[in-house]
Amino acid sequence: MRQSILSAAIIAIAALPCMAHAAHRVPGQWEVTSQMHFVQGGMQVPPEAMAQMKAHGIRMPAIGAPHTFKQCLTATEAARDEHPDFGEGKPCTSQNAKWSGDHFHAEITCTSNARPRHGVIDGNIGNGGRSYSGTFKMEGDDPHLGGHYVMEGQSSGKWLGPTCSKDTE
């Protein structure tokens, strides 16, 4: 259950750089930073379980901490005008996905474990396709996340140059 909620959050955050893939971004090396946090609710891990995990060297993911990585955007990818595509068999779908100038908007619905979650993605391209920023908000109901929860996140990217390095994702 917790895994499916976390997966939905990861999917939503991953969709932010994907939505910026469209013909609006410049190909080359990009640095992407994503971050999410719970506005209401959150992971509910009993203290004894947390102590056992810590004793075994297991760390909970740092929700709220930014994650930065490098990404290579090929010329072929940059030429496509695409929206987040969660694909067949995935728990999430996008509706009303559209570009308006340099602004992107989509609504997301995720349905796994009979607990629907709804969200919104918004993003903007700037600096002639050399930067972007976006936000997402997702909410739903899950006892493992304190009942009703609201999760928000943001992602930003900046173009580093036309040549991709080997350490990109």
Secondary structure, 3 states (H helix, E strand, C coil): CHHHHHHHHHHHHHHHHHHCCCCCCCCEEEEEEEEEEEEECCCCCCHHHHHHHHHCCCCCCCCCCCEEEEEEECHHHHHCCCCCCCCCCCCEEEEEEEEECCEEEEEEEEEECCEEEEEEEEEEEEHHHCEEEEEEEEEEEEHHHCEEEEEEEEEEEEEEECCCCCCCC
